[in-house]
Structure formats: structure tokens, C-alpha cells
Amino acid sequence: MESANTSENASEPPSSRLSHVVGTVIALLTLMLPLLAIAHYSAVDPPPATLPSYPLSRSPE
């Protein structure tokens, strides 16, 4: 009876190989997309921050 179980386990459906490939691609995209997005947006130099200048009035002495 055990020989029937081993023959069933030995043959995998062909879609399992495809599902492994698709799962690997999804895993790689999950790891790489955040890194690529951070690298892309951190490479842009922000414009220099300028503080508004207010004229200083001198008090009469």
C-alpha cells in the first residue's frame, strides 16, 4: 500500500515549477523595489533651503 503513496508523491504537477518561478520573481521584486525607489528618490538633490530675510530696524539710541 505504501508503494501507491510513493508513486503519487513522485510525480509533481507541471504547474508547481511555474509557481516556484513566479514566487521567486515576486520575492525578488518585493526585496528590490523598495531599494530602487529609495535610491531613485534620494539621488535627487533638494533645493537649498533659504530662510526669509526680515529687515532689522535699529532702535534709536
C-alpha positions, 0 to 999 in steps of 0.5 A, spaced: 500 500 500 505 504 501 508 503 494 501 507 491 503 513 496 510 513 493 508 513 486 503 519 487 508 523 491 513 522 485 510 525 480 509 533 481 504 537 477 507 541 471 504 547 474 508 547 481 515 549 477 511 555 474 509 557 481 516 556 484 518 561 478 513 566 479 514 566 487 521 567 486 520 573 481 515 576 486 520 575 492 525 578 488 521 584 486 518 585 493 526 585 496 528 590 490 523 595 489 523 598 495 531 599 494 530 602 487 525 607 489 529 609 495 535 610 491 531 613 485 528 618 490 534 620 494 539 621 488 535 627 487 538 633 490 533 638 494 533 645 493 537 649 498 533 651 503 533 659 504 530 662 510 526 669 509 530 675 510 526 680 515 529 687 515 532 689 522 530 696 524 535 699 529 532 702 535 534 709 536 539 710 541 
